[in-house]
Structure formats: C-alpha cells, structure tokens
Amino acid sequence: MLQDFRSYFHFTGRSQLDKSINSLVGIVEGIAIDQEINAREVQFLNDWVSEHQELQDCHPYNELMPGVHAALKAANKTQYYG
C-alpha cells in the first residue's frame, strides 16, 4: 500500500478488504473454469500476493495466504501452465 494512502485506510478499510477478496475470488474462478492454471493466472496470483504481503498476518489474509502459496507452489512444481 502506498504510504500516501495509509492515513485514509481507516475510512476505506472495509471496501478495500471486499475489493481484494473479490479480486482473489475472480482469479480462482478463472482457474476453476477450465481446471488448469496458466502463466497469466500464476502472474495474477503472484501480483495479488505481492499487493497484500503486508497484511498476511491479519485476518482473513492469514487464512487465505497459505492456500494461495500452496497453489502457486503446486503450479510451479507441476508446471500446468505454459
């Protein structure tokens, strides 16, 4: 999160949370549609993780991040994407 916006976060916290969770849901739904993960979807997941890295110890991110990391690790290990 940009430092300039940090002071305003308490006003927009709930909508930011909703937006970030909905973004993750959209990425996962895209993967689930064809039941394959491609390089673009892996990049979307990596970008999502990077954008929310500083929140990984806060709820609900502390419950979501392990699953996202496991999915990325599995995708890299099995190389389903090209």
N, C-alpha and C positions, 0 to 999 in steps of 0.2 A: 504494500500500500504506500502511496506517495506520502511523504511527510506533510505536505501542504494540506492534505485532506484528513489527516489524523484527528485534528481538533473537531471536525464536523462528524466524525464517525458515530458518536453517540446519538446524533439526530437521525442517522440513516442506517443504523446497525441492523435492524430487522429486515429492511428491504435489501441490504447488501447480502445478508445471510440467505434470504429467499432466492436472490439472483444467482448466487454461487452454487447453491444446491440444485436449482433448476438447470444450470449450465451442466453440472455433472450428470444429472438425470438425462439430459439431452444427448450427451456423449455416450452414456451407457446404452440408451435406447438405440442409438445409431449402430452400435456394435451388435446389439441383440437382434436387430432386424435381419441381418444376414448371417449371424452367428460366427462372424470372422472379424478379426481386428487387422486393420491395415496401417500402413505407416502414418497416414494422416490422422487416424484416430489415436494412435500412440502419441503423436505430437500434441494433439488436443489434450490428452490426459496429462502429459508432461507439463504443458503450459498451465493447466488447471492447478496441478500440484505446486508449481512454482509461484503462482499468484496467491496461493493460500498457505504457503510454507510457514509463515509466522503465526498462523492460527492453528497449527497442527496439534497443539496441546489443549485446545479449547473445544468444548462440546459444540456442535456434533462432529467437528473435524477429527477429533481424536478417535472417533469410531469409524469414520469414513476412510481416513488416510491409510490405515493398514490394508484395507481391501483394495484400494487403488494401487498401492505399492505392490501388492501381491499380483494383481492383474498385469501391471507393467513388467514385473519380473517374469511372469509366465509367458507374456507375449515375446519378450526378448529371448527367453530360453527356447521356446518352440518355433519362433520366427514364422508366425502365421501371416505376417504382413510382408509386403514386398516393395 
